[in-house]
Amino acid sequence: CVGSNSTGQLGNGLVDTTVSATPVDVSGANQFTDISAGSSFTCGVVVGGKAKCWGANTRGQLGQNSSSDVNVTTPQLNVANLSAIRKIYSSASHSCAIVEGNRPFCWGDNTGWRTGILVGGVAEAPLPVSAVSNVRDIAMSALRTYYVKTDGSIRVAGSRPANVNRVPVTPISIPNF
């Protein structure tokens, strides 16, 4: 990993104010199949389909049933209640994963209903996005989450896209896409 390590998001066991311009090794004996970085945290999928997150946890980004203001500096803890993960995605302060059966789960900052889970504010552990199924891919911004379904259609949750007149609590289809 490279970049800022002010909250331990590089996973090398340190918290420091310098920015790493050269890659540093992530601590531990984990073998990762996927990785995704938020603004102050990182999540990865390890062999066997579990997720590990490290860095800041101020908005529940680490998926540990807590939003305590701690910095976890190594990928030591599994994300709570989640397995059989195929792919993981992170944005500024929230993450989502696609698990076996093409089902999406999200956790972290859900202000403005940006993930489509039915818990406002902070989701401290992964929750299913029950209004969407058969998800092939996910794209995220700080305020929205887009779900690409296996049939090619797209559903979006979060702050209002330009052509929708309300904030969707549950993901809605994008018209004329």
C-alpha positions in Angstrom: 0.0 0.0 0.0 1.1 3.6 -0.6 -0.2 7.0 0.6 -1.3 8.5 3.9 -1.0 6.5 7.1 -2.5 8.9 9.6 -5.0 6.3 10.8 -3.1 3.1 10.1 -4.8 2.6 6.7 -1.6 1.2 5.1 -1.8 -1.8 7.4 1.8 -1.9 8.3 1.2 -1.7 12.1 2.1 2.0 12.3 0.3 5.4 12.5 2.3 8.3 11.3 2.0 11.6 9.6 4.3 10.9 6.7 3.0 9.9 3.3 4.5 6.8 1.8 5.5 7.3 -1.8 6.8 3.7 -2.1 4.8 0.6 -1.4 4.9 -0.8 2.1 4.0 -4.4 3.0 0.7 -5.0 4.8 1.4 -6.8 8.1 0.4 -10.4 8.8 0.3 -13.6 6.9 -3.0 -12.9 5.1 -3.3 -13.7 1.4 -5.7 -11.3 -0.2 -7.9 -11.9 -3.3 -9.3 -8.3 -3.4 -8.7 -5.0 -1.8 -10.4 -1.6 -1.6 -9.4 1.7 0.0 -11.6 4.4 1.6 -10.4 7.8 2.6 -9.0 6.7 5.9 -9.4 2.9 6.0 -8.8 -0.1 3.8 -10.7 -3.4 3.4 -9.6 -6.6 1.8 -11.0 -10.1 1.1 -8.7 -12.9 2.2 -8.5 -16.4 0.8 -11.5 -18.3 2.2 -13.9 -15.3 1.6 -13.7 -13.3 4.8 -13.1 -9.6 4.9 -10.7 -7.6 7.0 -10.7 -3.9 7.4 -8.1 -1.6 9.1 -7.6 2.1 9.6 -10.1 4.6 11.0 -13.5 3.5 12.5 -15.2 6.8 13.2 -18.2 5.8 11.0 -18.3 2.1 11.5 -16.0 1.6 8.4 -14.3 -1.5 9.9 -17.5 -3.5 10.3 -16.8 -4.5 13.9 -20.2 -3.7 15.5 -18.8 -0.5 16.7 -18.1 3.1 15.6 -15.6 3.8 18.3 -12.9 6.2 17.4 -10.0 3.8 17.2 -7.3 3.2 14.6 -6.6 -0.4 13.7 -3.2 -0.6 12.1 -3.1 -4.2 10.8 -5.7 -6.5 9.2 -6.3 -8.6 12.3 -10.0 -8.7 12.7 -12.7 -10.2 10.3 -15.6 -8.0 9.4 -18.5 -9.1 11.5 -21.1 -11.5 10.2 -19.9 -11.8 6.6 -18.4 -14.7 4.6 -18.3 -16.1 1.1 -17.3 -12.6 -0.2 -16.5 -12.4 -3.9 -15.7 -8.7 -4.2 -15.3 -5.7 -1.8 -15.8 -1.9 -2.5 -15.0 1.2 -0.4 -15.7 4.8 -0.7 -15.0 7.8 1.6 -16.5 6.2 4.8 -18.6 3.1 3.8 -18.0 -0.3 2.2 -20.0 -2.9 0.4 -19.4 -6.5 -0.5 -20.9 -8.9 -3.0 -21.2 -12.4 -1.4 -22.1 -15.8 -2.8 -25.4 -15.7 -4.6 -24.7 -12.1 -5.9 -26.1 -10.5 -2.7 -24.9 -7.1 -1.6 -24.1 -6.1 2.0 -22.9 -2.7 3.2 -21.6 -1.0 6.4 -20.2 2.2 7.6 -21.6 5.7 7.0 -25.1 5.5 5.6 -25.9 9.2 6.0 -28.4 10.2 3.2 -29.2 6.5 2.8 -26.1 6.2 0.5 -25.9 2.4 0.6 -29.6 1.5 0.4 -29.6 -0.5 3.7 -32.6 0.3 5.9 -30.5 1.8 8.8 -29.9 5.5 8.7 -26.8 7.1 10.1 -24.1 4.5 10.8 -24.2 0.8 10.1 -21.6 -0.7 12.4 -21.7 -4.1 10.9 -22.6 -5.4 7.4 -26.3 -5.4 6.6 -28.0 -6.8 3.5 -29.2 -4.4 0.8 -32.5 -6.1 0.7 -34.0 -4.1 -2.2 -31.4 -5.3 -4.6 -30.5 -8.8 -5.7 -28.4 -10.5 -8.4 -25.6 -7.9 -8.2 -22.7 -8.3 -10.5 -20.7 -5.1 -9.7 -20.8 -2.0 -7.4 -19.6 1.6 -8.0 -19.5 4.1 -5.2 -19.1 7.8 -4.6 -19.0 9.5 -1.2 -22.8 10.0 -1.4 -24.2 7.3 -3.6 -23.9 3.5 -4.3 -24.6 2.1 -7.7 -25.5 -1.6 -8.1 -25.0 -3.2 -11.5 -27.3 -6.2 -11.7 -26.6 -9.4 -13.6 -29.2 -8.4 -16.3 -27.2 -5.2 -16.9 -29.6 -2.8 -15.2 -28.4 -0.3 -12.6 -30.0 0.6 -9.3 -28.8 3.6 -7.2 -29.1 4.6 -3.6 -28.2 7.8 -1.8 -28.2 11.4 -2.7 -30.3 12.4 -5.6 -28.9 11.7 -9.1 -29.5 14.6 -11.5 -32.6 13.0 -13.1 -34.4 11.8 -9.9 -36.5 14.1 -7.8 -36.0 12.5 -4.3 -33.4 10.9 -2.1 -33.9 7.1 -2.6 -33.9 5.3 0.7 -33.8 2.0 -1.1 -32.1 1.6 -4.4 -34.1 2.8 -7.4 -33.7 2.1 -11.1 -32.0 4.7 -13.2 -34.5 5.7 -15.9 -33.5 5.6 -19.6 -30.2 3.9 -19.0 
